[in-house]
Amino acid sequence: WKEEDVEGGWDRDINEYRKRHQR
């Protein structure tokens, strides 16, 4: 999943993205 590929329904992906990319 890439930020550039984000268009519409990415709420579910953003949740996993935050879990994988925690600062």
Secondary structure, 3 states (H helix, E strand, C coil): CCHHHCCCCCHHHHHHHHHHCCC
